[in-house]
Amino acid sequence: MEFQPVELPNHISPAEWGRTPASIQRLVEDLLATAPRAAQSILALQAQIQREKALNRVVQAIRNSLDLDTIFATATAETAQLMAPFDCYVSQYVAEAGLWCTVAEYRHNADLPPTLGYEIPDADNPFSAQLRRLQTVRLDDTDGVADAVNQTVVETVPGEAWLLTPMVVDGQLWGSFSLVANERPFTWATDHIELAQAVAHQLEVAIQQAHLYRQVQLELEERRRVEAALEESQARLQAVAANLPGAIFRYCLRPDGSDGVLYMSPSCTRLWEVEAEAVVADATLLWQVVHPDDLPAMQASVMASAQTLTPWNFTWRITTPSGVEKWLEAKGQPVREADDTTIWDTLILDVTDRRHAQVALQTSESRFQSLADNVPGVLYGYRLRPDGSDQFTYISSGFREVYGLAPDDALTDSSIVWRVVYPEDVAPLQQSIEVSYRTLATWRVEYRVIIPSGQTKWLQGIARPAAQTNGDVIWDGLIIDISDRKQAEAALRESEARYRLLAENSNDMVCLHDLLGHCLYVSPSCTALLGYHYDEIRDQELGDFVHPDDRDRLQTEMGMAAEDGKAESVTYRLRHRQGHYRWFETLIRSITDGAGQVVQLQTTSRDVTERLLAQRQLEHDALHDGLTGLANRHQLMDRLALALGRAQANLRYQFAVLFLDLDRFKVINDSLGHQAGDQMLVAIAAKLQATLRGADLAARLGGDEFVVFIDGVEGADGVEEAEGVDPNQAEIGPAAVAAAERIFAALVAPFTVAERQVYTTASIGIVVGHRGYTQAEHLLRDADIAMYRAKGNGKARYEIFTAQMHTQAMARLHLENDLRRAINGGEMVLHYQPIVTLATGAIAGFEVLTRWQHPSRGLVSPDEFIPLAEELGLISCLDSWTLGAACQQLVTWQQQFSHLGPLTMAVNLSAQDLRQPGLLADIDQVLATTGLAGAHLTLEITESMLIDDIEATIALLSQIKARGVRISIDDFGTGYSSLSYLHRLPVDYLKVDRSFVAQAPAGQPNHPIVATIMALGSQLGLDTVAEGVETPQQLEHLRSLGYTLGQGYLFSRPLPPDQITDLLTRQPPLSKTRF
């Protein structure tokens, strides 16, 4: 039976005693019995020997392997066996990850779960802090563990006491060697600690040796790789020497300055376009092709390499015999021979393409830099290393605008960028970078910064990571300022919140539909909009309430919304409960499930009935005359443009335009009032509309002007193409003329306006549209010309436009322009026709007549330009000038021919002159300026000028008469004089019209009229003047009737001033009868 001492020495464990040989145990027993202390010492020595042997086994086991996993497994197993029942662990400290990881273990209880790979946090771990200070951690009772980290470890790794010994490799904490005791109570002895430290030291040596072995292995592998590469390189070099795109040659420079080529590879020809043998024979051939700008530097570089024996590296240009410019690059190693000759073994390559690529690269980099400087944001490169250090590799100039920092400062110290990151965003930003670092996924994040100015900005970064062989990760990316977008998004969210609030309280009808169109939900507003209770619509098909004409269109729109998921807007009609339809504008939105599939449709409908009605009214008003309801100018022009396009495409197609102007409408409008005039226009519009065919169109342009478009007038084929044929003279068919005749017939009946019966007629101009017309304005212009021709030809008729009418209209236009220029340009001249005493033939005065001396046409007849001047409102300006010039001329003659007595001057006034408010002032100014007495001036007016406001005319003429000026009624007998007011007029003369004077002799139809006028003048106390006396017979007859004054071609034609001066020179002295 095995002896078991009552008390074993402190250094001997029960396990050690059990392994002690029986002879030793008996010896110990005897010693304990005889000398207890000596026996204890012997036992302690025996235990020490056993431990040393076990430790040696551990050391040998460690040193028998260079594989760390094997070393750790052996060390833990041997140590655990040596120090049974302790469990052993090896943990590695991973500083960059901030944790301890179990890499080896030996546990006596095999039923316990393994802890290999178990990780213990470094942070908030007091035992870890001791180990990092390279202090041994001794814990006799794990119940005393107070920190949360190690409490978790106690629960995971059962044990009653811990001994943690730090392991240091190359001056850095590598990990720990740990012993765990499973008995209680327990106290770690000094020899336990020393043994653990000894094992830890051996493990440190083993780790270092394993590292060294690994390094040696790597170096050996690298050496073998280099040797293999060298062999491969030599083989490639031999192949390259034959196929090299450059040349290999040996060049020598002798002490006397002479040089030569000792060897040149065959590729010399391809490089220099010179045979290798020729270069060997004459080395100057190589120098001759060097570019002149590069030659001095090349020679200097060769001399420098020869003097210092440094490698010769040079790049230069050559120009080959064929004129090709190349870039060459040389790399050669000089060797000094015994005779001081320097020899280079040199490789020369054609780097032309590379130089071009470099230039292109520089250009590209310049463009990139320009692009980077103009990109609205920051282009950057960022490097993160495995140890957690980081660095910016590139930052564009936009960094200053975005971050408010200098790019160079961030390149020098990346932490300044982190310091401006919004505090709450630092951790998420770092985490996003770490995730991208681990997964190499694209980095995309939004974060805030507070730049030095104090402004807070939202930034968005996006970058693509690229892993480097050394473990670094480099991101190339872009950072942009999205502050504005963020503000907009915030505003949008606020707007959406407001919208939701409004939508929940909106009067619009909101419905939810399945994909078949059934109403799953309808808002209560349907009652106010359609009269239905929402229960009456729910579960019904929407199409049951839609107008039949809109049903297919709505179904199509809802189908499109269901297919593509886009919001669609559609307008359609829904039936009201009372049976009528209301217009609704509906926005259709799709509702999708989590997979993005459309599962329902939501509609928001608004009643737009009133808006559509108003819109249609506006559309109608835009194309129709507001008074008559006829088409307006805009609609007419569109219709004419369509007709012109059709005429261009169809040679046979023609159409007609009727331009209609009411005759005497102004009289009706002025006499009955504008309201009555409007009533009449409405009535005429109705009659016009009644005369049209279905395809025709009636339009009002304004005032009393109407246009009728006649569609489909049959014309002659290609009439506009026929040479010498006016298209408007072609056979226009019955339609256009028939339309005009229908209009005339409709206007025959009187109109009842303002309780009066009113008659009116119309003048119509007709133009036939054809391919010759290209603009609608030209059609209206020509129809207007034809209408005015109808008015000029007597009114109440139609005229068909001809090319001659346009020519005449253009001539009139030119004449108008010439007349305006002539009045202000000195082209008007005055002629004077003498008024003579019939008894003696002596000159009593003159009638001034205005003539137009046109620069190209010569003298223009007054009958041509006077009516035009009246129409253009220029007559008063012309008459004012005539009055002043004629009076000045009369004063000149009176002074020059005073012996002839007081001559007089007759000047014609127009109706417009009488309406001029400044007429009296003009007369006063002329008399004052010229010094002419009023009695020597006679102003002539016509009878027709007297019928408009006779009382005002009498008052005006009386004021003129008060100035001594005489007044004559010109062309008497041809107008509308009334004897009831003739005696009231303050006139002095009656001037008999030439048409009556021509019939003065007996036997003419109207010869008694001259005698009657003479008698009338005598009864009223007025002098009479005969106009247009051309024959002696007329003169004798007038004398016999008592006429004392006359004028006409019998005495003199109208003459210019110089001829009148000659005539007065021949005039006999003073005549008694004066005009």
C-alpha angles and dihedrals in degrees: 000000000000114000116236116191117227091231124020122201117267093249094054120080122201089252092055091049090051091057092049113109116256093242089057091046089054091047089051089048091054092045093049088052096049105025113011097182095049090048091052090053092049091051091048090050090049090052092048090052090050092051093048089052091049091047089050089053089052091049093048091047090051093048094046090073139043094195108102095210090055092044093051093046092049095045094050093045096046094043092048090051091046094049100033131201090029118104117224131214137179116204126186120216112227102194098181090054094040097231147098118238126199108233100169138017144171119195124180091213103071092187093070117098114257119257099200108139091019109152125213118193118243094206119088089006113129093190089054089051090055092049091049086055085053091246124143113244112222117186117173096181124027090201085079093064106121106173122088095232096058093038085063089049091051089054092049100040108038116214140128099221135021132206112187117186119190119232118211124195122183090349093304128106104255100175143286140285109217135195121195122197118205100197131087135246096031138164124192109236125215093249089053089056093044092048091049090049090049091052090045090051091051089049090051089053091047092049091049091047090049089051091048091046090050090049090049090048090050091048091049091048089048090049092050089047091049092048091049090046090049091053090047090046092052090051091048090046091056089050092043092050088064097041102027114141086221134039138267115212143158115232127189134197115196127210091251091059097254118128140193147177111249095182136008126183120234092254087076089094093056092047105041100014086238126112116254091233091055091053092049088051095046119019092186089077088076093050093048094063095049112116109257092234092055100040099087094048092046093052091047092051092052091050092048092051090048093050097045098028088228119146115280110234117168140150122204145152130253133189111216122217089261090057098254115144115219137178115227129191123201130198116180139158116219123220123191113223125209091260090055092255112144116218126191124197098205140185116206119192133189102241096171093117091046092051090049089048090050090052089048089047091050089049090047092048090049090051090046091050090048090048092047091050091052100040110111094242141018126307109199148161120221129189125199118188128207090251090060097253116131140194139185110236097187136007125182123225091257087077090083093056095044101040101021088232134113113259092223091057091054091047089054097043120017092189092078087069092052091049093063094050112112106262095237091050098051097085096044089046093051091046092052090053092048091051091050089047092054100039100029087227119153110277111233122163144143121219143154132249133190106216122207092266089063095249118138115222135185113226132189120207129192125175139157115228124222121194117226126212092246092059095261120130120212123198123200109195154135131252118196134184108249096172092117091049091049091051089049091049091050089049089048092052090049089048091049090051090052089046092053089050090050094044092054089054098034125127089220118107113249119195136180117210136185118230091268092060100255115146108242093174136008126184120243090248088083088083093060093042103041106010093242125122109238090244088063092058100037114101090013125116112256090223090067089070098039122100109259091238091056100040099090093044093051091047090052093050093049090048091053091050090051093049104045100022093231124137112254130194122208136170120214144141128268125196116247119221088250090060103256124108129246126200116240132187109211132191112207117205127181123229116211134197127230091281092055094252118142108244104162142013125227120202129193112196129191127190105242098166095119092043093052092047090051091046092051090048089052090049089050092047091050090061102033138064111256095220105042103021090233122131113284129223093274094056091043093053091049090051092048091049090054091049091050090052091050091049090053090054098042120048093198097048116102135161137187136230120205116199109200127192122179117239117232092000090135091058091051093045094048096044101042098029135252094281090058089046090055091050090053093050090052091050092048090049090055091051091047091051090050092056095055131098120232095265095045127094133212120202137178116219096186140287109019095330118116132176126205120199114207112198126210103016109177111233137176114286111267092345091156089059096053112106114242094006121118107224090216091059091058123110100281097184127231099291102082097041091041089054090052091048091050090052092050090049092050091053095051094083115077123253122231106226125165088351090304132108110239128187126205140168133200138225114218131197117199126201125179115221119222142146091290090074120076103167130054091217090064091055092054091044093054094042088051090051091052091048092054089049088055091051090048091051094057107291126248090076142086131243127197114226118249131184088249090062090056091049090051092047091051090048090052090049091052089046090052091052092046091049093053089050093044096056091055096031102062097252094125116094132182126233123189128213115201121238107212139196104253093212097056106012090235117149110255098173146313143261110220115223123192118228129188116224099201113199093229106017098044118216112008116209116250088228086066104044104027095067088045091052089050091050092048094046092244097114096089092053089048094047092048091055091045092051094052096043094046094049091049090050091050092052089052092052093045090055093044096045104028089144089069092065129240107332119202134217125215116204124186120231125201128219088254090057090059090054093051110106091211098054095107091047090051091051091048092049093049093049091047095045097046097035090229117154113240091234090067093057123080121188115204123210131175128238092245090062090062101061096071109082097337094191094057090046092053090050092050094047090049090056090050090048090051088065090060092255115140124228128213130189105226125211090012114194097032098080139054103281115163120208087215092073102017091086089053095056115102093229131141105195142035111209111205113222116247091239090067094042090055089059095043099109116086116271096042117117096242101029094121091062093073091055091045093053089048090052092046091052092050091050091051094042093245128138117235129219123198114220126202100024104174108153136050089236091059090048093052092047092050091049090051091053092052101257110154102182133046146153135202147112090294086073104025144325118238105284137192117256097263092055091047088053089054090047093052090048089063093044117116117238129282119343119207099216115070132181 
